Amino acid sequence: METTSLEIKINEFLAQKRIAVVGVSRNRSHHPVGNLIYQRLKNSGQDMLAVSPNMQNYEGDRCYPNLQS
């Protein structure tokens, strides 16, 4: 079975040392996507960085106010 270019791109993305997720939130009902992505990738063993200007911590991890930080 041949690997598609999309699969290659996904694998390259997931091979990154760290992945930042912008949009994590304490309010899970209004912002579920960022939280879901963060949790799924973290549970799979990725080194995750949470980004939100409104929090200092998310799920016990440091939360960065922006990507530059």
N, CA, C and O of each residue as an XYZ file, in Angstrom:
276
protein
N       0.843     -1.180      0.000
C       0.000      0.000      0.000
C       0.886      1.241      0.000
O       1.826      1.338      0.789
N       0.587      2.179     -0.878
C       1.380      3.376     -1.023
C       0.945      4.455     -0.034
O      -0.246      4.624      0.227
N       1.912      5.179      0.509
C       1.612      6.267      1.429
C       1.257      7.515      0.622
O       1.990      7.892     -0.293
N       0.140      8.156      0.956
C      -0.274      9.362      0.250
C       0.479     10.570      0.781
O       1.071     10.525      1.860
N       0.448     11.647      0.013
C       1.132     12.864      0.443
C       0.503     13.421      1.721
O       1.207     14.005      2.545
N      -0.814     13.249      1.900
C      -1.464     13.702      3.133
C      -0.954     12.905      4.328
O      -0.668     13.477      5.380
N      -0.841     11.610      4.173
C      -0.317     10.775      5.260
C       1.118     11.163      5.605
O       1.495     11.180      6.777
N       1.906     11.470      4.598
C       3.286     11.897      4.832
C       3.306     13.196      5.627
O       4.070     13.334      6.582
N       2.467     14.144      5.231
C       2.401     15.432      5.936
C       1.945     15.249      7.382
O       2.487     15.884      8.286
N       0.973     14.403      7.604
C       0.489     14.133      8.968
C       1.608     13.520      9.807
O       1.834     13.930     10.945
N       2.300     12.544      9.243
C       3.392     11.898      9.968
C       4.525     12.872     10.266
O       5.115     12.822     11.345
N       4.835     13.760      9.320
C       5.865     14.774      9.553
C       5.437     15.729     10.664
O       6.247     16.098     11.514
N       4.168     16.128     10.657
C       3.657     17.015     11.700
C       3.754     16.349     13.071
O       4.230     16.962     14.027
N       3.310     15.116     13.170
C       3.314     14.410     14.453
C       4.716     14.027     14.903
O       4.908     13.678     16.067
N       5.697     14.082     14.013
C       7.075     13.770     14.368
C       7.792     14.955     15.015
O       8.922     14.815     15.483
N       7.143     16.112     15.043
C       7.753     17.296     15.653
C       8.023     17.048     17.128
O       7.285     16.319     17.791
N       9.098     17.667     17.641
C       9.442     17.491     19.049
C       8.352     18.054     19.962
O       7.980     17.430     20.956
N       7.849     19.232     19.617
C       6.791     19.874     20.410
C       5.712     20.394     19.480
O       5.975     20.813     18.353
N       4.496     20.353     19.987
C       3.368     20.883     19.228
C       2.604     21.848     20.124
O       2.251     21.510     21.254
N       2.352     23.048     19.615
C       1.572     24.043     20.356
C       0.131     24.010     19.867
O      -0.128     23.935     18.666
N      -0.800     24.068     20.811
C      -2.217     24.143     20.468
C      -2.744     25.485     20.957
O      -2.771     25.761     22.156
N      -3.158     26.304     20.014
C      -3.731     27.612     20.324
C      -5.233     27.440     20.500
O      -5.899     26.821     19.670
N      -5.756     27.990     21.583
C      -7.196     27.966     21.780
C      -7.686     27.038     22.875
O      -8.883     26.767     22.962
N      -6.781     26.546     23.715
C      -7.264     25.756     24.852
C      -8.012     26.687     25.790
O      -7.723     27.882     25.856
N      -8.977     26.134     26.516
C      -9.840     26.969     27.335
C     -10.391     26.175     28.515
O     -10.568     24.960     28.431
N     -10.654     26.870     29.602
C     -11.337     26.237     30.745
C     -12.801     25.960     30.416
O     -13.412     25.046     30.972
N     -13.352     26.756     29.512
C     -14.755     26.624     29.136
C     -14.880     25.595     28.017
O     -14.832     25.940     26.836
N     -15.038     24.338     28.396
C     -15.060     23.246     27.419
C     -16.279     23.291     26.502
O     -16.220     22.783     25.382
N     -17.372     23.881     26.948
C     -18.574     23.900     26.111
C     -18.460     24.894     24.952
O     -19.082     24.690     23.910
N     -17.677     25.965     25.114
C     -17.547     26.968     24.055
C     -16.323     26.745     23.176
O     -16.291     27.220     22.040
N     -15.315     26.034     23.675
C     -14.065     25.841     22.934
C     -13.598     24.385     23.019
O     -12.496     24.126     23.504
N     -14.397     23.450     22.566
C     -14.021     22.044     22.759
C     -12.914     21.553     21.834
O     -12.215     20.603     22.189
N     -12.725     22.158     20.667
C     -11.788     21.621     19.691
C     -10.337     21.732     20.155
O      -9.598     20.750     20.099
N      -9.921     22.910     20.610
C      -8.545     23.081     21.090
C      -8.237     22.145     22.244
O      -7.161     21.549     22.298
N      -9.174     22.016     23.161
C      -8.986     21.121     24.306
C      -8.878     19.673     23.861
O      -8.028     18.932     24.353
N      -9.733     19.267     22.935
C      -9.725     17.888     22.447
C      -8.409     17.558     21.745
O      -7.818     16.507     21.991
N      -7.957     18.445     20.881
C      -6.693     18.225     20.172
C      -5.547     18.130     21.170
O      -4.706     17.237     21.072
N      -5.514     19.055     22.134
C      -4.447     19.061     23.143
C      -4.426     17.734     23.903
O      -3.374     17.109     24.037
N      -5.570     17.311     24.392
C      -5.636     16.080     25.197
C      -5.285     14.840     24.388
O      -4.542     13.980     24.861
N      -5.810     14.743     23.184
C      -5.544     13.552     22.359
C      -4.060     13.430     22.032
O      -3.487     12.345     22.132
N      -3.440     14.534     21.642
C      -2.017     14.478     21.308
C      -1.165     14.232     22.552
O      -0.193     13.477     22.506
N      -1.531     14.870     23.656
C      -0.783     14.651     24.900
C      -0.906     13.197     25.351
O       0.080     12.595     25.776
N      -2.106     12.631     25.263
C      -2.314     11.235     25.658
C      -1.571     10.260     24.756
O      -1.287      9.131     25.157
N      -1.254     10.691     23.538
C      -0.503      9.821     22.629
C       1.002      9.951     22.819
O       1.782      9.291     22.133
N       1.408     10.821     23.768
C       2.826     10.933     24.089
C       3.534     12.143     23.522
O       4.740     12.294     23.721
N       2.816     13.016     22.818
C       3.428     14.223     22.263
C       3.785     15.197     23.390
O       3.128     15.222     24.431
N       4.826     15.992     23.171
C       5.206     17.062     24.084
C       4.400     18.291     23.673
O       4.694     18.923     22.658
N       3.385     18.625     24.463
C       2.429     19.652     24.090
C       2.675     20.974     24.802
O       3.144     21.008     25.940
N       2.348     22.064     24.109
C       2.368     23.410     24.680
C       0.980     24.012     24.501
O       0.468     24.082     23.383
N       0.377     24.441     25.593
C      -0.932     25.090     25.546
C      -0.744     26.585     25.351
O       0.126     27.192     25.976
N      -1.559     27.182     24.482
C      -1.476     28.616     24.212
C      -2.843     29.245     24.421
O      -3.815     28.896     23.750
N      -2.903     30.186     25.373
C      -4.111     30.960     25.629
C      -3.716     32.190     26.444
O      -3.033     32.060     27.460
N      -4.132     33.370     26.019
C      -3.762     34.575     26.768
C      -4.504     34.718     28.093
O      -4.181     35.598     28.891
N      -5.500     33.856     28.335
C      -6.350     34.006     29.513
C      -6.014     33.076     30.672
O      -6.667     33.128     31.714
N      -5.000     32.223     30.504
C      -4.678     31.266     31.565
C      -3.168     31.160     31.743
O      -2.408     31.348     30.794
N      -2.742     30.857     32.965
C      -1.328     30.594     33.230
C      -1.039     29.100     33.223
O       0.090     28.684     32.965
N      -2.064     28.287     33.507
C      -1.918     26.836     33.521
C      -3.140     26.203     32.872
O      -4.255     26.720     32.951
N      -2.893     25.064     32.227
C      -3.992     24.295     31.634
C      -3.721     22.817     31.912
O      -2.685     22.280     31.519
N      -4.658     22.172     32.589
C      -4.525     20.748     32.909
C      -3.200     20.442     33.614
O      -2.600     19.389     33.397
N      -2.755     21.373     34.457
C      -1.522     21.183     35.204
C      -0.262     21.540     34.449
O       0.833     21.440     35.003
N      -0.386     21.958     33.189
C       0.770     22.343     32.374
C       0.812     23.858     32.230
O      -0.220     24.527     32.283
N       2.023     24.394     32.047
C       2.166     25.817     31.810
C       1.423     26.195     30.546
O       1.452     25.458     29.560
N       0.760     27.334     30.567
C       0.031     27.846     29.423
C       0.708     29.149     28.974
O       0.936     30.046     29.785
N       1.016     29.242     27.715
C       1.709     30.406     27.170
C       0.701     31.415     26.614
O      -0.312     31.018     26.038
N       0.967     32.720     26.779
C       0.005     33.729     26.326
C      -0.066     33.872     24.809
O      -1.077     34.327     24.275
N       1.018     33.482     24.102
C       1.059     33.601     22.637
C       2.143     32.680     22.095
O       2.913     32.103     22.864
N       2.206     32.540     20.780
C       3.188     31.636     20.180
C       4.622     32.134     20.352
O       5.550     31.328     20.427
N       4.810     33.435     20.414
C       6.157     33.978     20.579
C       6.764     33.620     21.932
O       7.983     33.498     22.058
N       5.923     33.454     22.929
C       6.410     33.139     24.273
C       6.978     31.733     24.327
O       7.436     31.293     25.381
